[in-house]
């Protein structure tokens, strides 16, 4: 069947060359060598902005190949025009059939290679390579070249979608003003949230994961799954976190916990709390969540806790590798990745301890790779008599999709919750 589909696709394009622009196959997806050559020639001319027909294509092969090879290809093209039907109505379906046949062949080869490497070399990295290769197959045929017309149409489509979702084009952050500023967390973006200890950055991350409304994964190198579970119960059920920690229970509180638990267990959230996890293991886990469960966003707690791929790396080298790999992983999987980051203690010595992007540990690498950088600050941590008790500030330091500035939110510590203020909040 693959041979027939390849014959028909080539025959249609020989008879109607304009259809070559609509075919997003690569030459390598054709199984038979002569059709790889013919399509490769067509593709070369089309990509160079030239038109072709039977004669100009034959001339292309005469100029670029030895005489024997060009004669063989010319005869194959002539045979196709004489024998193949070349049904235009089936063109798109045949192209899809060629791609699916190619994918199945590649999947089989990947599986066989994986089995051989496991049995013969005992290579622990074989599974990671196989997963990467399988994910790459998902991107086969994706176009990276567009006309201005296509770009404008795609832009208008996204504007329409944003209007229908009231400005939210990405994944819900759980904070309306942050949605307004960023459009939500966008696919392929790396979002970094930095703060000093005790500011509530893990709680903020869990609030965001709980509000995402899509399947998601949490890599927690900071806290175990039990602690995350208790915090999520507090956030979801507005249950006093101190009562949860001390198991101070009464009938009403137990009922609130039970109701929160019933809602949470139905959410598609997966947690990895492996201590001292390295960036290779993290990537493996996130790919699995995306491939197996359809996860649409990943949360990481936190960058400086993730180990580099080599134990010989110093902290700066490790952070640089972790951040760049997280950004590449977001692009590869087409999901947002939200990562917490530690802020240098030097900010504690300043009169105004509000952190800036440059205060992040190994800030240079983070500044370069991140699409959105948010610093978290609560004045009551430093000043007991502050008028801003119960207020958390989200300081947007970098935003590739919108404005920077400050968002003020309510911090309800007893419930570990971040809530929208009922008045103002953005400046």
Buried (B, 14 or more C-beta within 10 A) or exposed (E): EBEEBBBBBBBBBBBEBEBBEEBEBBBEBBBBEBBBBBBBBBBBBBEEEEEBEBEEBBEBBBEEBEEEBBBBBBEBBEEBEEEBEBEEEBBEEBBEBBBEBBBEEBBEEBEEBBEEBBEEEEEEEBBBBBBBBBBEBBEBBEEEEEEEEEEEEEEEEEEEEBEEBEBBBBBBBBBBBBBBBBBBBBBBBBBBBBBBEEBBBBBBBBBBBBBBEBBBBBBBBBBEEEBBBBBBBBBBBBBBBEBBEEEEEEEEBEEBBEEBBEEBEEBBBBBBBEEEBBBBBBBBBBBBBBBEBEBBBBBBBBBBBBBBBEEEBEEEBBBBBBBBBBBBBBBBBEBBBBBBBBBBEEBEEEEEBBBBBEBBBBBEBBBEBBBBBBBBBBBBBBEEEEEBEBBBBBBBBBBEBEEBBBBBBBBBBEBBBBBBBEEEBBE
